[in-house]
Amino acid sequence: MEKAVNFVKSMGSGLMTYLKESRAELRKVQWPNRKETTTYTAIVITVSLGASLFIWIIDQGMGLLLSLLV
C-alpha cells in the first residue's frame, strides 16, 4: 500500500512540475495581435479555397476524361 501512495505522490509532484514549466513557457510566447490574427486567418481561408478549387477542377477533368474513355 505504501508503494502505491508513494507512486501517486510522485505522479502528482511530476504533474505539478510539468504544469509550472508549461505556464512559464507560455509566458515567453509572443502572441499575435488582432490585425495579425485577422491577416493569417484570411490567408488560410484563401489558400484553402484555392486548393479546393484546384482539386475540384482536376476532379472534373479526370471525370470528363474517364467518361470519354468509357
N, C-alpha and C positions, 0 to 999 in steps of 0.2 A: 504494500500500500504506500509505503514511504517513497518508493521509486516513482510511482505514478504521480504523487504530489510534487516531487522534485521536477519531474518531466513537465508537468503543467506549469509550474513556476518558471522554468527556463523558457518554455514556449511563450509565456506572457511577457517575460523580460525581452526576448528577441523581437516580439511584435512591437513592443513599445519603442525599442531602439529603431526598428525599421520605420515606424510612423514618425518619430522625431527627425530622423535623417531625411525622410521624404519631404517633410514640411520645410526643412532647411533648404533643400534643393529647389523646391517650388518658389521659395522667396528669391532665389537667384535668377529665375526665369524673367526675361523681358517680354511681357505680354504685348500683343499688338493693340494699337488704339482702334477706335471705331472706324476711322477712314481706311486704315489698312485692312481691317476685317472685311469691310464692305467691298473693297477692291479685290481682295483674294477670293471672296465668295463669288463675285461677278465673273472672275477669271475661271473658276472651277465650273460654274454653270455654263459659260460659253464653250469651254473646251469639251464638256460632257455632251452638250447639244451638237457640237461639230462632229465629235466622234460618233454619236448616234446617227447623225445624218449620213456620214460616210459609210457606216456599216449597213444602213438601210439601202443606200444606192448600190453597194456591192451585192447585197442580198437580192435586190430587184433584178440586177443584171444577170446574176447567176441563175435566177429563176427563169428569166427570159431565154437565156442560152439553153437551159435544160429543156424548156418547153419546145424549143426549135429542134432539138435532137430527138425528142421522144414522139 
